[in-house]
Amino acid sequence: TSPKPAPYNLFVPPTPIYSRYVTPAYAPETAWNYEVGAKTSWFDNRLLVNVSVFRQEYRNLQGRRFDAASLQYVENTLPRSRIQGIEFETIGKPAEWLTVGATWTHQDGKARYNNAPAPGTTTGPLGLPKNAVNLYGDVTVPLSNAGKLTFGGDVTVQGKHIISVPPAAADPAFIINKTDVPGLLNLHAAWSPKDSSWTVSVWGKNVTNVHYLQTAIDLGSLFGNGPGTIENVLWNKPATFGVTVSTRW
């Protein structure tokens, strides 16, 4: 695979506290990907069932972590890491006007941190839920001379995952417990006039306004706050709605 250029950290001013971060010595990131699977069709192509097993092996996987000493995010590399798992997908068309589908992904990740307080620490890599499920459906309604109307939606559920990368302290339970996605619902509807290249769509993302943590840092000990506080967080995007007009040529 093609290597990803090496990152570096550069802080100003170059005081002794920051000098250890002026380090362009990281090696490029490289990865090997292995995958085997099968794609099958049933009932005159009305049911598709696909399954695959995969493994990705990384050298110097790049990421970012928060450094409490400098109060900055710094680039970090994981000397060795791997992600492996299985993915199952099914798509069904029980009627001409209806399409339904589902995907399930189970993945397991391990990383070795040579620069951790205890060298050789092995744990799951950043932001990797073990299980994720997506269900979706679309309905198409012919409108005779008025064209056609399509509407549908999808919902995603995924498990909890860690956020911090060693040598940062392990995530407290109250942070990890807010990283799961209990059911992210997206909805859409589109109208296409007959014999026209135009489409008008209305859509909503995260319509139930589900909240989950994407990034969080527990700085309670640094600022003297008590346990159970989060000082630096990034939540997922809130409920969003819109209208899109598109054309093809």
N, C-alpha and C positions, 0 to 999 in steps of 0.2 A: 504494500500500500504506500501511497505518497505520504511523506512525513509532514507533520504540522510544524511550522517554525517555532523555535524555542522562545518562551516568554522571558521577561526580565522585570525586576523591580527597581525603581529609581525614586528616592525620596529626597526632598530639599527642605532644609539645609542638611548637608552631610555630617551631622553630629554623630558622636559614638553610638547613640541610641539607634540612629537610622542607618548607619554605615553597613550593618550586616545585611541590609536589604538591597544594597547596590550589588546585585549578583546576576550577571548575564550568563552564568555558567550552566543553566538548565539545558538538558539535551532535548532535541526535537521529539515530538510525540509521534509514535508509529503504532499501527494496529494491524492485526490479522483477523479476518472475519471468516468463519466457517458456518455453512448452513446446508441442511438437507431437509427435504420435505416432499409432500405430494399434493397435487391439485386434482380433485375429482369432481365429476358432474353426474347428476342423477335425475331421473324422471324427465327426460328430454330437455336437459339443461335448466330445469326449473329449480333445482337445488344444487348449489356448489358447496363443497366441503374441502377446505384446505388446512393442512397442518405442516408445521415446520419446527425443526430443532436447530438452535443456533448457539454459537459461542464466539465471543469477541475477546481477543487477548491484546492488551495495551502495554506499551512501554512508555513511561513518562507521561501518563495521562495528565493533562493540564486542568487546573481548576483554581478557584480563589478561596481564601479563608480570611477570617477577621483576626488581626493580631492585636491583642489587648495592650501590649507594651507601646505600640505606636498609634493605636486607635485608627488603624488603616486596614483596608483590604489588601492583601498581598498575594501575588501569584505563587502557586504551589504545584508541584508535580508529584505524582505517585509512581515510584519506580516500576512496579509491576501491579497490574490489576486485570481482572477478567469479569465478563458478564456472560452468563449462559442461561438458557431457558427454552421454553416451548411456547409456540403461538398457534392458536386454533381460530379459524374463521369459517363462518357459514353464511351464505346468502341465499335467501329463498324468494321465489316469485309464485305464491300460491294462486294468484289471479293476475290478469293482464294489467290491472290498475294498482296492484299492491306489490311492494318490494320490502322485505324485512331482512335484517342481518344482525350478526353478533360476532364480536371478537373477544377472545380471552388470552391474556399474556401472563405467563408465570416466569419470573426471572430471578436469578440469584447472582449476587455480585460479591466479589472479594477483592481487597486491595491490601498491598503490603507497604507500610509507611516506614521507610528507613530513617526519616528525620523525626519520628515521634519521640516523646520522652522515654518510652521503652522501645528501642529499635526493633523492628520486626513485627510491630503491632498489626494484626490482621482483623479487618472488619468490613462491613458492607460499604461500598462507595457512595459518594454524595448523591442524594436525591433519587434513590432507586427503590420504588415500591415493589414488593414481591408479586403482587397481583393487581391486574387492571382489567376491567370489563367495560365494553362499549356495546350498547344496544341501539339500533336505529330502524327507522321505518319511513317509507315514502308512499303517498297515495297520489295517483294521477287521475283527474276527472276531465273527460272530454266535454267541451262546451259548444259542440257543433260548430257553427260559423264564427263563434266568438273565440275560438282557440282552445286552450287547455289550461287547467289549474292544477298545480302540484303543491302539496303541502306535506310536512313531515317533521321529524325531529330525531334527536339522539340524546342518550343519557350515558354518562361516564361515571364509573365507580372505581376507585383505586385505594390501595392500602397505605399505611403509614410508612415513613422513611426517615432516615437521619438527614441532618443538614450540615453539621460541622465536620470538618476534616481534621484529623490529628496533624500537628500537636495541639490543636485547640481542645478544650475540655469537652467531654461527651455531652450531647444534648440532654437536658433534663426531661423527665417524662412529660411535664406539662407543655413542652414545645412539641415533642414528637406526636403527642395525642391530638395536635391541631393540624397535622400535615395530611391526614387522610381526606379523600374526596368522597363525601357520602352520596353524591348524586348530582352531577352537574348537567343541567338540562338546557339544550338548545332547540329552538323551534324556528321553522321557516315556512313561507308560502310564496309561490311565484305564479304569475300569469303571463302566458305567451299568446299573443294574437295569432290567428290563423294566417298562414303564408307570410309571416313576418319574422324578421331576425331580431326583433326587440323582445326583451323580457323585463318585467317589473317584479321586484322581490321585496318582501318585508321579512324581517328576521329579528330574532332575539337570542342573545347569548347569555347563559347563566340566568335564565329568566326567574328562577326562584331565589336568586341572590345568595347562593351558597358561599361561605367563607372558608378558606383554608390557607395555611402558611406556606409560602414558597421559600422565604428566607427569614430567619429569626436569630437573634443573638441575645443571650442572657448576660446582661452586664450589671446584675444586681449587686454583686460583691464589689465591683469597681466604683459604683456611684453610691454605695451604702444603702441600696434599696433591699427590701426583704425578699425572701424566696418567693417564687411564683410570679415574678415580674419580667417583662420583655421590653427592652429599651430600643431595639432597632429591628424593625420587621418589614416584610414585604408580603402583603396579602395578594391573592389572586384578583383579577379584574372583577368589578361588581357587575350587576345586571346591565346589559347594554342592548339598545334597540336601534334599528335603522331601516332605511329604504335604499335599495340599489336598483338603478336602471342600467341595463347593459344591452349591447348589440353585437352581432357577429357579421364579419364581412370577409 
